[in-house]
């Protein structure tokens, strides 16, 4: 039996553009770009490599905006957080990057 095709994408083109622009920014932006690129590579290898957020803790904003019922958090260096969901079928698994944020922003979003 063949393994499913794995893919990583962004929730929208604006987010992808923001990611691409990081590589041309200040030192901190370039570092974040490297962190996000490594996360994308990890997600290609194993879409479940992040930590699953309990369903009761998923912010309504994500449910309404993206229609998701499952959310994962990937811890990046320097206390950044990457949030993504997974969609798929019998052939393909797609990790969809929803956003990235500082740990402080993450705590606010999740009311910690």
Number of C-alpha atoms within 10 A of each C-alpha: 3 5 8 13 13 16 19 19 15 17 16 12 10 10 16 15 11 11 19 14 13 18 16 10 13 10 11 11 15 17 16 21 20 14 18 22 14 13 19 20 14 16 22 18 12 13 22 16 14 19 12 15 13 11 11 8 10 17 13 12 11 15 13 9 8 12 10 17 13 16 22 23 18 20 17 18 11 11 11 18 20 22 20 25 22 18 13 13 9 8 10 12 18 20 23 22 22 19 15 21 15 14 16 12 13 18 11 10 13 10 9 7
